[in-house]
Amino acid sequence: MSEHDPRWMYRQVIDAMVVSCAGAGQVSAERVRVGVWNANADPDTDANQVTMNALLSMLPPEHREALAVLFAEEYASGVYNALQVLRAAELQPFHEGYEGDPSDDFLGRLDGWDWPVSG
């Protein structure tokens, strides 16, 4: 499979989305885990972020962990939903997946599923 093959590009994009869930998708979750949303939040310009800092500081670690997991899952859910939209629009190369829809392939790759050897 080469970079000129649309299935190669499909796999690259799905895998990039999986990687983003472990990278950018963990930023908010990590902020919640440590209990500080934005250490530089200014009460005059970032009132919601100051409030979030106060809220997180009141939560015990086990509650922050539960909330962090939800934040990470919501990021992945956004990727899943975006893939659903691309599929519904029949946009190439997202018009079909290997194991159902592209969103199913994304979830499989998140869980460690290997790409099929052929196709």
MARZASE-790579 format. One line per field, with one value per atom (N, C-alpha, C, CB): residue in one letter; chain; atom name; x, y, z. Coordinates in pm, whole numbers, plus 50000, padded with zeros to 5 digits. Glycine has a CB too. Layout:
REM MARZASE-790579
r = (a, ...)
c = (A, ...)
a = (CA, ...)
x = (X, ...)
y = (Y, ...)
z = (Z, ...)
REM end
This chain:
REM MARZASE-790579
r = (m, m, m, m, s, s, s, s, e, e, e, e, h, h, h, h, d, d, d, d, p, p, p, p, r, r, r, r, w, w, w, w, m, m, m, m, y, y, y, y, r, r, r, r, q, q, q, q, v, v, v, v, i, i, i, i, d, d, d, d, a, a, a, a, m, m, m, m, v, v, v, v, v, v, v, v, s, s, s, s, c, c, c, c, a, a, a, a, g, g, g, g, a, a, a, a, g, g, g, g, q, q, q, q, v, v, v, v, s, s, s, s, a, a, a, a, e, e, e, e, r, r, r, r, v, v, v, v, r, r, r, r, v, v, v, v, g, g, g, g, v, v, v, v, w, w, w, w, n, n, n, n, a, a, a, a, n, n, n, n, a, a, a, a, d, d, d, d, p, p, p, p, d, d, d, d, t, t, t, t, d, d, d, d, a, a, a, a, n, n, n, n, q, q, q, q, v, v, v, v, t, t, t, t, m, m, m, m, n, n, n, n, a, a, a, a, l, l, l, l, l, l, l, l, s, s, s, s, m, m, m, m, l, l, l, l, p, p, p, p, p, p, p, p, e, e, e, e, h, h, h, h, r, r, r, r, e, e, e, e, a, a, a, a, l, l, l, l, a, a, a, a, v, v, v, v, l, l, l, l, f, f, f, f, a, a, a, a, e, e, e, e, e, e, e, e, y, y, y, y, a, a, a, a, s, s, s, s, g, g, g, g, v, v, v, v, y, y, y, y, n, n, n, n, a, a, a, a, l, l, l, l, q, q, q, q, v, v, v, v, l, l, l, l, r, r, r, r, a, a, a, a, a, a, a, a, e, e, e, e, l, l, l, l, q, q, q, q, p, p, p, p, f, f, f, f, h, h, h, h, e, e, e, e, g, g, g, g, y, y, y, y, e, e, e, e, g, g, g, g, d, d, d, d, p, p, p, p, s, s, s, s, d, d, d, d, d, d, d, d, f, f, f, f, l, l, l, l, g, g, g, g, r, r, r, r, l, l, l, l, d, d, d, d, g, g, g, g, w, w, w, w, d, d, d, d, w, w, w, w, p, p, p, p, v, v, v, v, s, s, s, s, g, g, g, g)
c = (A, A, A, A, A, A, A, A, A, A, A, A, A, A, A, A, A, A, A, A, A, A, A, A, A, A, A, A, A, A, A, A, A, A, A, A, A, A, A, A, A, A, A, A, A, A, A, A, A, A, A, A, A, A, A, A, A, A, A, A, A, A, A, A, A, A, A, A, A, A, A, A, A, A, A, A, A, A, A, A, A, A, A, A, A, A, A, A, A, A, A, A, A, A, A, A, A, A, A, A, A, A, A, A, A, A, A, A, A, A, A, A, A, A, A, A, A, A, A, A, A, A, A, A, A, A, A, A, A, A, A, A, A, A, A, A, A, A, A, A, A, A, A, A, A, A, A, A, A, A, A, A, A, A, A, A, A, A, A, A, A, A, A, A, A, A, A, A, A, A, A, A, A, A, A, A, A, A, A, A, A, A, A, A, A, A, A, A, A, A, A, A, A, A, A, A, A, A, A, A, A, A, A, A, A, A, A, A, A, A, A, A, A, A, A, A, A, A, A, A, A, A, A, A, A, A, A, A, A, A, A, A, A, A, A, A, A, A, A, A, A, A, A, A, A, A, A, A, A, A, A, A, A, A, A, A, A, A, A, A, A, A, A, A, A, A, A, A, A, A, A, A, A, A, A, A, A, A, A, A, A, A, A, A, A, A, A, A, A, A, A, A, A, A, A, A, A, A, A, A, A, A, A, A, A, A, A, A, A, A, A, A, A, A, A, A, A, A, A, A, A, A, A, A, A, A, A, A, A, A, A, A, A, A, A, A, A, A, A, A, A, A, A, A, A, A, A, A, A, A, A, A, A, A, A, A, A, A, A, A, A, A, A, A, A, A, A, A, A, A, A, A, A, A, A, A, A, A, A, A, A, A, A, A, A, A, A, A, A, A, A, A, A, A, A, A, A, A, A, A, A, A, A, A, A, A, A, A, A, A, A, A, A, A, A, A, A, A, A, A, A, A, A, A, A, A, A, A, A, A, A, A, A, A, A, A, A, A, A, A, A, A, A, A, A, A, A, A, A, A, A, A, A, A, A, A, A, A, A, A, A, A, A, A, A, A, A, A, A, A, A, A, A, A, A, A)
a = (N, CA, C, CB, N, CA, C, CB, N, CA, C, CB, N, CA, C, CB, N, CA, C, CB, N, CA, C, CB, N, CA, C, CB, N, CA, C, CB, N, CA, C, CB, N, CA, C, CB, N, CA, C, CB, N, CA, C, CB, N, CA, C, CB, N, CA, C, CB, N, CA, C, CB, N, CA, C, CB, N, CA, C, CB, N, CA, C, CB, N, CA, C, CB, N, CA, C, CB, N, CA, C, CB, N, CA, C, CB, N, CA, C, CB, N, CA, C, CB, N, CA, C, CB, N, CA, C, CB, N, CA, C, CB, N, CA, C, CB, N, CA, C, CB, N, CA, C, CB, N, CA, C, CB, N, CA, C, CB, N, CA, C, CB, N, CA, C, CB, N, CA, C, CB, N, CA, C, CB, N, CA, C, CB, N, CA, C, CB, N, CA, C, CB, N, CA, C, CB, N, CA, C, CB, N, CA, C, CB, N, CA, C, CB, N, CA, C, CB, N, CA, C, CB, N, CA, C, CB, N, CA, C, CB, N, CA, C, CB, N, CA, C, CB, N, CA, C, CB, N, CA, C, CB, N, CA, C, CB, N, CA, C, CB, N, CA, C, CB, N, CA, C, CB, N, CA, C, CB, N, CA, C, CB, N, CA, C, CB, N, CA, C, CB, N, CA, C, CB, N, CA, C, CB, N, CA, C, CB, N, CA, C, CB, N, CA, C, CB, N, CA, C, CB, N, CA, C, CB, N, CA, C, CB, N, CA, C, CB, N, CA, C, CB, N, CA, C, CB, N, CA, C, CB, N, CA, C, CB, N, CA, C, CB, N, CA, C, CB, N, CA, C, CB, N, CA, C, CB, N, CA, C, CB, N, CA, C, CB, N, CA, C, CB, N, CA, C, CB, N, CA, C, CB, N, CA, C, CB, N, CA, C, CB, N, CA, C, CB, N, CA, C, CB, N, CA, C, CB, N, CA, C, CB, N, CA, C, CB, N, CA, C, CB, N, CA, C, CB, N, CA, C, CB, N, CA, C, CB, N, CA, C, CB, N, CA, C, CB, N, CA, C, CB, N, CA, C, CB, N, CA, C, CB, N, CA, C, CB, N, CA, C, CB, N, CA, C, CB, N, CA, C, CB, N, CA, C, CB, N, CA, C, CB, N, CA, C, CB, N, CA, C, CB, N, CA, C, CB, N, CA, C, CB, N, CA, C, CB, N, CA, C, CB, N, CA, C, CB, N, CA, C, CB, N, CA, C, CB, N, CA, C, CB, N, CA, C, CB, N, CA, C, CB, N, CA, C, CB, N, CA, C, CB, N, CA, C, CB, N, CA, C, CB)
x = (50085, 50000, 50090, 49903, 50063, 50148, 50069, 50206, 50142, 50079, 49982, 50185, 49986, 49894, 49766, 49962, 49762, 49645, 49549, 49685, 49422, 49330, 49312, 49196, 49327, 49314, 49434, 49302, 49551, 49668, 49640, 49796, 49588, 49557, 49451, 49509, 49352, 49246, 49308, 49143, 49395, 49460, 49544, 49547, 49615, 49699, 49615, 49779, 49502, 49416, 49353, 49306, 49302, 49243, 49348, 49185, 49468, 49574, 49616, 49696, 49617, 49648, 49542, 49659, 49418, 49310, 49327, 49173, 49368, 49394, 49508, 49427, 49615, 49729, 49686, 49844, 49599, 49555, 49478, 49467, 49410, 49338, 49434, 49250, 49553, 49653, 49737, 49745, 49734, 49810, 49720, 49884, 49677, 49592, 49465, 49555, 49416, 49294, 49310, 49247, 49433, 49458, 49488, 49572, 49498, 49535, 49434, 49547, 49308, 49206, 49198, 49068, 49206, 49201, 49316, 49207, 49434, 49548, 49532, 49679, 49475, 49449, 49354, 49388, 49253, 49158, 49229, 49039, 49312, 49383, 49468, 49472, 49540, 49627, 49551, 49737, 49427, 49343, 49359, 49370, 49423, 49439, 49406, 49584, 49300, 49261, 49355, 49116, 49380, 49469, 49534, 49392, 49660, 49732, 49746, 49869, 49734, 49750, 49618, 49836, 49508, 49377, 49364, 49266, 49317, 49298, 49150, 49349, 49117, 48976, 48902, 48966, 48973, 48909, 48879, 48997, 48957, 48939, 48904, 49064, 48929, 48907, 48821, 49041, 48708, 48626, 48589, 48500, 48553, 48516, 48634, 48462, 48752, 48869, 48907, 48987, 48890, 48913, 48814, 48899, 48688, 48586, 48621, 48448, 48669, 48708, 48823, 48747, 48920, 49030, 48975, 49129, 48881, 48823, 48747, 48729, 48670, 48595, 48688, 48507, 48789, 48882, 48956, 48982, 48991, 49065, 48982, 49112, 48850, 48762, 48739, 48629, 48769, 48740, 48851, 48720, 48814, 48917, 48974, 48858, 49094, 49160, 49075, 49286, 48999, 48919, 48807, 48859, 48754, 48653, 48717, 48578, 48835, 48906, 48941, 49035, 48980, 49013, 48891, 49070, 48778, 48654, 48619, 48537, 48633, 48605, 48706, 48606, 48832, 48936, 48906, 49074, 48863, 48827, 48714, 48786, 48615, 48504, 48551, 48396, 48642, 48695, 48767, 48792, 48847, 48919, 48822, 49020, 48720, 48620, 48541, 48524, 48516, 48444, 48528, 48406, 48659, 48746, 48734, 48894, 48746, 48735, 48595, 48765, 48494, 48358, 48345, 48258, 48414, 48413, 48476, 48485, 48586, 48649, 48553, 48783, 48493, 48396, 48283, 48337, 48229, 48119, 48164, 48062, 48285, 48337, 48348, 48475, 48392, 48399, 48261, 48471, 48162, 48024, 47977, 47930, 48012, 47974, 48045, 48007, 48175, 48250, 48191, 48398, 48151, 48091, 47956, 48074, 47874, 47742, 47752, 47663, 47857, 47879, 47940, 47969, 47973, 48037, 48165, 47941, 48236, 48361, 48471, 48397, 48544, 48655, 48770, 48700, 48839, 48828, 48741, 48965, 48652, 48573, 48435, 48557, 48418, 48289, 48263, 48281, 48369, 48352, 48471, 48334, 48445, 48551, 48584, 48512, 48674, 48709, 48612, 48854, 48584, 48496, 48373, 48571, 48291, 48175, 48209, 48128, 48171, 48198, 48337, 48092, 48389, 48518, 48520, 48551, 48408, 48404, 48428, 48269, 48381, 48407, 48556, 48323, 48618, 48762, 48839, 48810, 48797, 48861, 48853, 48794, 48734, 48719, 48804, 48572, 48808, 48891, 49038, 48872, 49085, 49226, 49255, 49261, 49161, 49179, 49199, 49057, 49131, 49140, 49253, 49010, 49338, 49453, 49430, 49496, 49318, 49289, 49390, 49144, 49438, 49532, 49457, 49626, 49515, 49457, 49463, 49532, 49366, 49374, 49501, 49248, 49556, 49679, 49655, 49734, 49543, 49514, 49400, 49480, 49401, 49293, 49300, 49162)
y = (49883, 50000, 50123, 50000, 50217, 50335, 50461, 50347, 50570, 50697, 50747, 50801, 50690, 50730, 50648, 50717, 50547, 50461, 50529, 50317, 50551, 50618, 50544, 50634, 50412, 50337, 50364, 50186, 50389, 50426, 50558, 50438, 50655, 50785, 50769, 50884, 50688, 50662, 50610, 50559, 50511, 50454, 50558, 50334, 50640, 50743, 50842, 50818, 50883, 50979, 50917, 51030, 50797, 50730, 50715, 50590, 50671, 50655, 50788, 50587, 50895, 51028, 51071, 51132, 51036, 51068, 50990, 51038, 50865, 50784, 50845, 50637, 50884, 50946, 51076, 50974, 51153, 51279, 51255, 51358, 51143, 51111, 51089, 50987, 51039, 51017, 51143, 50902, 51237, 51361, 51477, 51393, 51551, 51668, 51631, 51734, 51512, 51468, 51447, 51342, 51451, 51432, 51563, 51336, 51674, 51801, 51841, 51911, 51846, 51885, 51784, 51899, 51657, 51553, 51569, 51414, 51600, 51617, 51741, 51627, 51847, 51967, 51932, 52080, 51853, 51812, 51725, 51734, 51633, 51544, 51622, 51445, 51723, 51799, 51902, 51867, 51930, 52020, 52167, 52001, 52198, 52338, 52347, 52391, 52418, 52433, 52528, 52482, 52644, 52743, 52823, 52837, 52794, 52861, 53010, 52799, 53054, 53196, 53267, 53209, 53206, 53266, 53399, 53170, 53499, 53634, 53653, 53743, 53687, 53703, 53806, 53743, 53904, 54008, 53962, 54131, 53870, 53829, 53681, 53859, 53601, 53456, 53405, 53382, 53468, 53434, 53286, 53518, 53229, 53086, 52997, 53047, 53034, 52953, 52966, 52993, 53085, 53103, 53018, 53253, 53017, 52935, 52787, 52962, 52745, 52605, 52569, 52577, 52659, 52635, 52613, 52755, 52698, 52686, 52554, 52805, 52519, 52394, 52273, 52380, 52269, 52155, 52145, 52166, 52258, 52256, 52198, 52396, 52200, 52147, 51996, 52218, 51940, 51798, 51709, 51773, 51596, 51500, 51432, 51394, 51375, 51314, 51212, 51249, 51129, 51027, 51090, 50929, 51203, 51273, 51341, 51377, 51398, 51459, 51353, 51531, 51234, 51127, 51085, 51005, 51072, 51036, 51143, 51017, 51268, 51378, 51380, 51512, 51353, 51349, 51242, 51325, 51126, 51019, 51064, 50890, 51131, 51181, 51284, 51242, 51373, 51471, 51402, 51569, 51302, 51228, 51154, 51130, 51094, 51022, 51118, 50946, 51238, 51336, 51380, 51459, 51388, 51421, 51311, 51437, 51187, 51074, 51070, 50941, 51105, 51110, 51214, 51139, 51325, 51428, 51378, 51552, 51303, 51243, 51144, 51173, 51060, 50961, 51031, 50879, 51137, 51210, 51277, 51315, 51329, 51389, 51284, 51455, 51165, 51057, 51016, 50935, 51021, 50993, 51094, 50995, 51220, 51325, 51304, 51465, 51273, 51249, 51130, 51224, 51028, 50910, 50945, 50796, 51018, 51055, 51142, 51130, 51222, 51306, 51227, 51424, 51100, 51012, 51075, 50981, 51142, 51207, 51103, 51317, 51103, 51009, 51050, 51006, 50963, 50817, 50763, 50755, 50844, 50804, 50751, 50921, 50710, 50659, 50517, 50661, 50446, 50313, 50279, 50207, 50191, 50146, 50000, 50165, 49948, 49806, 49722, 49782, 49767, 49694, 49780, 49659, 49800, 49887, 50026, 49893, 50126, 50265, 50307, 50358, 50419, 50470, 50492, 50600, 50532, 50552, 50420, 50613, 50309, 50178, 50143, 50069, 50174, 50151, 50234, 50184, 50358, 50445, 50383, 50585, 50339, 50277, 50151, 50244, 50073, 49953, 49986, 49875, 50087, 50126, 50180, 50231, 50252, 50298, 50180, 50382, 50070, 49950, 49855, 49875, 49897, 49815, 49721, 49738, 49732, 49648, 49675, 49674, 49570, 49584, 49601, 49462, 49679, 49693, 49558, 49802, 49530, 49408, 49411, 49392, 49294, 49285, 49328, 49142, 49291, 49331, 49431, 49208, 49517, 49612, 49723, 49548)
z = (50000, 50000, 50000, 50123, 49910, 49899, 49934, 49757, 49945, 49980, 49874, 50005, 49755, 49649, 49651, 49513, 49734, 49750, 49848, 49799, 49811, 49902, 50035, 49836, 50036, 50160, 50252, 50132, 50191, 50271, 50343, 50181, 50268, 50328, 50437, 50220, 50411, 50510, 50640, 50454, 50628, 50746, 50819, 50706, 50744, 50805, 50886, 50698, 50829, 50897, 51022, 50802, 51009, 51126, 51236, 51087, 51199, 51299, 51361, 51236, 51281, 51335, 51437, 51221, 51410, 51505, 51635, 51442, 51624, 51743, 51824, 51704, 51757, 51825, 51893, 51725, 51827, 51888, 52018, 51789, 52027, 52151, 52267, 52131, 52237, 52341, 52366, 52302, 52274, 52287, 52325, 52156, 52224, 52248, 52323, 52115, 52301, 52369, 52518, 52308, 52567, 52710, 52783, 52729, 52710, 52773, 52879, 52667, 52843, 52942, 53055, 52874, 53021, 53124, 53224, 53060, 53174, 53264, 53352, 53183, 53296, 53378, 53493, 53290, 53462, 53566, 53670, 53503, 53626, 53720, 53820, 53644, 53771, 53861, 53942, 53782, 53903, 53981, 53949, 54122, 53837, 53796, 53648, 53825, 53616, 53476, 53403, 53465, 53463, 53402, 53514, 53303, 53540, 53648, 53624, 53666, 53501, 53467, 53444, 53344, 53483, 53460, 53534, 53505, 53462, 53515, 53547, 53413, 53670, 53707, 53621, 53852, 53569, 53488, 53346, 53483, 53294, 53154, 53137, 53075, 53239, 53229, 53345, 53226, 53367, 53484, 53488, 53484, 53374, 53373, 53409, 53236, 53365, 53397, 53544, 53309, 53601, 53744, 53823, 53784, 53779, 53845, 53835, 53784, 53719, 53701, 53793, 53553, 53808, 53902, 54043, 53902, 54084, 54218, 54233, 54247, 54132, 54136, 54148, 54010, 54063, 54065, 54197, 53950, 54256, 54382, 54496, 54419, 54483, 54588, 54574, 54584, 54459, 54436, 54489, 54287, 54550, 54590, 54465, 54689, 54477, 54361, 54286, 54404, 54357, 54288, 54205, 54389, 54247, 54168, 54047, 54255, 54068, 53955, 53851, 54003, 53895, 53801, 53720, 53876, 53786, 53714, 53612, 53813, 53649, 53557, 53443, 53632, 53472, 53369, 53265, 53431, 53310, 53216, 53125, 53293, 53180, 53099, 52996, 53188, 53035, 52941, 52826, 53013, 52856, 52752, 52661, 52814, 52720, 52640, 52550, 52731, 52598, 52516, 52396, 52601, 52414, 52300, 52194, 52346, 52236, 52143, 52080, 52214, 52157, 52104, 51994, 52217, 52009, 51905, 51776, 51952, 51789, 51670, 51606, 51708, 51686, 51637, 51560, 51754, 51618, 51554, 51424, 51648, 51421, 51298, 51188, 51323, 51224, 51125, 51076, 51184, 51163, 51122, 51017, 51245, 51037, 50942, 50809, 50998, 50812, 50688, 50612, 50718, 50685, 50622, 50560, 50724, 50632, 50582, 50456, 50691, 50449, 50331, 50216, 50365, 50242, 50144, 50088, 50029, 50177, 50141, 50132, 50244, 50022, 50003, 50094, 49854, 50156, 50154, 50267, 50161, 50322, 50439, 50402, 50532, 50278, 50233, 50284, 50082, 50323, 50380, 50467, 50269, 50564, 50652, 50625, 50797, 50704, 50695, 50776, 50742, 50896, 50989, 51017, 51122, 50916, 50930, 50880, 51077, 50955, 50918, 50965, 50979, 50912, 50959, 51111, 50888, 51167, 51312, 51387, 51355, 51328, 51388, 51380, 51318, 51266, 51253, 51355, 51109, 51375, 51474, 51613, 51473, 51652, 51784, 51796, 51812, 51689, 51689, 51707, 51562, 51634, 51645, 51784, 51538, 51844, 51983, 52077, 52028, 52047, 52131, 52091, 52126, 51995, 51957, 51841, 52072, 51772, 51655, 51546, 51603, 51479, 51367, 51237, 51360, 51148, 51014, 50942, 50932, 50857, 50776, 50690, 50687, 50664, 50585, 50441, 50588, 50383, 50245, 50243, 50157, 50138, 50117, 50211, 50129)
REM end
